[in-house]
């Protein structure tokens, strides 16, 4: 019984036309095929559910490798499809499996289980059923996050999961404060290292501090105004110390958190004044124009790009609006709070983010997109671009892009301005 089983992975084929059975109008126009063979959607759905039931059973297997593979396959399915009814019938079984894997599994298995817990709550949305899931998993996640003997990767995954699940589920203000405090106790340890003679140095705990900081920032976006003011007073003078960290991701996390805190502070108080503004803007400007030779070029480009936006937010109260396309719809990200929320869910849903934005009621409520847009097959057919037209468009775009890039490659051009 302890031998690893041959687990057939959840594939893109399983997530193909079957999706239409859940939401006939939510498929991307590009996925609609003219004159394609008719598919027995009911049979395809049954095959999928049979496969998923098998994965759920395998989460109880004696082999750690088999359990982990089953968790990963369930994650793939949950991120690429809407399976509300299927999960609703088995939510307690799934919750028990996740709890067991987090408690008794090793690092990789704990990470996979925590990731599945996030997706389980995303699928269920906010409601009584999700609250029951969080009541079971919340204490387990907190215990791992605070356990110094657990692996850093497991603690990191559980910190992220704790923040996301609490964001989705919690209506109880006491639980929200308790969770933010738990995460706060983790990332504030990064402040203490600034007192060392060597300054803020990168350690193996940094990834945990980053995850805790990002999860805490997400929860701060749903806290009441008085709590937000209290947290801003507590952290706004300490966070700039993390901008000196050796770890690029910590510098970026600290910078984006500062931008978000300034945005929240100015929303709650139009006359908000920060005493050390000059010193902070100097630090941010240095990071936005960093040219240190000992840093990798890719890291420098990423850092400069992020901190240009952070500097604009802090100094000019400006945010570069981004547009996200999904199916026939468009969503504009026009503030740091919305960007933080979008980036969080994109991280856990991956390539399934667009599909969930189209059809997941919870996410559509979070981003104020209204009810899902229903499109029938005839509408999808009219929206479909022929292969020849798509080829012409791509050719024209390629030529325009080549011309633009050739100017950037000119030796006389200041290449640094384009990165």
Beta strands, then each sheet from edge to edge (+ up, - down):
strand 1: 322-326
strand 2: 329-333
sheet 1: 1+ 2-
end
